[in-house]
Amino acid sequence: MENRLYEAANRLVELLKTKHKSISTAESCTGGMVSQAITSVAGASGVFGLGICTYSEEMKIKLLNVPDDIIKKHTAVSSQTVTAMAEGVKSLSGSDYSLSVSGIAGPSGGTAENPVGTVWFGFAFGDKAISEKAFFTGNREEIRQQAAAFAIEKIIDIINGENYDTP
C-alpha cells in the first residue's frame, strides 16, 4: 500500500509540474499523510502550496471557514464538510487545485450512517467543488493509507479531466 501512495504522489507532482499548476490539501483522518507523500517527492516545492491538518471540528471551522452549521447538520464526515474544507484550503493557499479528506479510520467512532472505513473526499478546482465517498477495510493504518492513496489518485484523474469538467 505504501508503494501505491508514493507512486501516486510521484505521478501527481510530475503532472502538476508539466501543467504549471499547484495543489493544497486539508486533511483530517489521514493526519497529513497526503501532504507527507507529496512533499517526499523531489521538486514538490514548485507545486505544493499548503498542507493543513484540521483534525478537530473547531479547527475546520477556524482555519478553513467551514460553517459550523454544516458540521452540526451533516457531521464532519460528510460531502458538505469536505467540499467546504477543499474550498477553504484552496482559498487560503491560492492553489489551482485542492483536496480534502475526512473520515472514520477506527477502530471506534463509526455509526450506522458512517461506519468505520467511511471516508469523504473533497476536491476544488476552477470554480467547482465536488465530493466523493469511499469505503476502506483493514486496521486504522491501512484505512488511512488507502484513503491517502485514493485522494491522490482521484485528484490526478481530475487534473487529467477524466470524468470531470475541469479547467
ZATORBA-18902 format. One record per residue: residue in three letters; z, y, x of N, C-alpha, C in turn. Coordinates in steps of 0.05 Angstrom, whole numbers, plus 5000, padded with zeros to 4 digits. Last residue first. Example, Ala and Ser with C-alpha at 12.3 -4.5 7.8 and 13.67 -1.06 7.14 Angstrom:
Ser514249555257514349795273515750015258 Ala515648865264515649105246515649345264 
END
This chain:
Pro468954544782467354784791465354714812 Thr468253974738469454124760467654354768 Asp469553574690467953814692469153994713 Tyr469552894708471053134703469053374705 Asn467152434728468352424701469952674694 Glu467252674790466952424776468552434750 Gly467353104825466153144799465752894782 Asn469953094872467252984872465853004845 Ile474853274853473353444872470453344873 Ile476352814823475953074810474253254828 Asp476852424862474852384840474252654827 Ile481052654891478452614904476252574883 Ile485052614853484052884860481452864875 Lys485652054853484652194829483652474835 Glu487651944903485051834896483951974871 Ile492552214899490552304919487852194911 Ala495051924858494652214856492452314875 Phe495251404880493651454855493051754853 Ala498851474922496051404928494251464904 Ala503451594892502451794911499451734918 Ala504151124862503651384848502451584867 Gln505050754902502750714885502050984871 Gln509950954922507550934939505050914923 Arg513250904877512751174889510251164906 Ile513250354870512250534848511550804860 Glu515650194918512950104911511650284890 Glu520750414912519050504934516150424928 Arg522750124867522550414867520550514888 Asn518549544857521049674861520649974864 Gly513549454805514749404831517449534833 Thr508149804773510249604774511249564803 Phe505950364735506050214760508350014759 Phe501650724694504050554696503750384721 Ala499651404680499251144692501850994692 Lys496251954651498651784652497951514664 Glu493952594668493352314664495952164667 Ser491253254652493453064660492552784655 Ile488553884674488453634659490753454668 Ala486054524672488354364679488354114661 Lys481455024695482154784679484754664690 Asp478955404724480655504702481555264684 Gly479455074784478055274769479855394748 Phe484554604771482154674788480554864771 Ala490054164770488954424763486654494782 Phe493053604744491053704763490053964753 Gly498553154739497253394731495353484752 Phe500952524718499652674739498352924727 Trp506552114704504552304694503552464718 Val508651454702508251684719505951854706 Thr512950924692511251124679511051364697 Gly516750614716513950574724511950764711 Val520950524661520650534690517850454698 Pro518050814600519450604615519250654645 Asn518151254556517451274584518951064600 Glu519851064506517351224508516351234537 Ala524550804519522450654505519750804507 Thr525950994588526450994559524250834545 Gly529050954653526850924634527850934605 Gly533450964686532351224677530051194657 Ser533150534745534150604718532750864710 Pro530850464794530750234776531850304748 Gly525050874776527050674772529150654795 Ala521251264773520851054793522950834791 Ile518151624728520651474730520151234748 Gly515052264744515252004732517951874735 Ser510152714763512852684752513052424738 Val506053114803506952844797509752854786 Ser500153504812502953474807503553194798 Leu495353874850496153644836499153634833 Ser490054354855492854274858493254014842 Tyr485054744889485854504873488854464876 Asp485055224916482855154898483554934879 Ser491155614919489355404928487155354907 Gly495255964911492456074912490455864921 Ser500555834905499255794931496555924934 Leu501855954852503656034874502256024901 Ser497755714823498156004822499756094846 Lys498755184836496155294842496355604842 Val503855114815503555094844500855204852 Gly502655184759504655354773504255344803 Glu499054784746498255064744500055244760 Ala502354344756499854374771498954664770 Met506454444717507054424746504554474763 Ala503454414669504754664677505554674706 Thr502153874673500054074672501154344680 Val507153634671505553614696503253814696 Thr508753784618510253864642508553854667 Gln504953544584505353834584506753934609 Ser505553004595503053134601503453444603 Ser511952844624510152884602507553024611 Val517752844642515752644647513852644623 Ala521253214623520053264649517753074656 Thr520153314552521453194575519953264601 His518553614508516853394516518053224539 Lys522454004496521053874475519653614484 Lys524554154547526354084525524953924503 Ile519854284574521454064584523353974561 Ile518154714543516354484547518054244555 Asp522255084547521854954521519954714523 Asp521755264599523955084593523654944566 Pro515455284630517155384608519255174601 Val515055294698514655114675516455214653 Asn515055584746514855724720514055544697 Leu516355364793513655324783513055454756 Leu521755514802519755544823516855524813 Lys524655444752525055674770522655724789 Ile522754954729522855204714522855444733 Lys523554594770520854614757520654874742 Met528954664779527054764799524254774788 Glu531054424732531654704738529654824758 Glu529553894737528354054716528654354722 Ser528653694806530353754783528753914762 Tyr524653664844525753424833527353474807 Thr519753914869521454024848522553784832 Cys517154024928518453804914520453924894 Ile510854264948513554324938514654094923 Gly506354484994507454244981510254304973 Leu500654875006503454854998504054594986 Gly495454815031496855065029499855045025 Phe490854485069493354445054495054695055 Val486654585103486054535075488554515057 Gly488154645155485954805146485354785116 Ser492054275164492954555162490654735152 Ala489553795173490453855146491254145142 Gly488353645224486653835212487453915183 Ala490552975219489853195237487853385223 Val494952785168492152785177491653025195 Ser499752875148499652685170496852675182 Thr499153175102499653315127499853135152 Ile498352755065496252945070496653085097 Ala503352505065500952355072498652545080 Gln506752925049507152795075504652645084 Ser504853014997504653225018504853105046 Val506352524974503552614974503152824996 Met511952534981510352324994507352394995 Gly515452864955513952974977512152774992 Gly517452524912519152654932517852764957 Thr515452274869514452194895515852334918 Cys517852534826518652264832517652164859 Ser515253084840517953024831518652734840 Glu511153584870511953314866514753294856 Ala505453944876508153964865509053684857 Thr500854184926502053964910504754054900 Ser494254444939497154464940498254244921 Ile488154544977489754404957492754464961 Ser481654834987484454794993485854654970 Lys474954785016476854824994479654765003 His470154655042471554905048473454985025 Lys467954165039467354345017468654615021 Thr469853925085466953935081466254145060 Lys475353945076474154085098471254135094 Leu475753605031476453885029475354055051 Leu474253115056472753225034473253525031 Glu478353055095475553075103473753195081 Val482753005060482653225079479753265089 Leu481352535031481752785018481453015037 Arg481152135070478752195055478952475042 Asn486552145086484452205105481852285091 Ala488951975038489552245049487452325069 Ala486951455034486251655014486751935024 Glu489551235078486651235078485651445057 Tyr494851285062493951445085490851445087 Leu494950935016495751215015494651375037 Arg493250445038491750565016492350865015 Asn497450345075494750395084493050535063 Glu501650255039501750485056498950555067 Met500049765017500050005000500050255017 
END
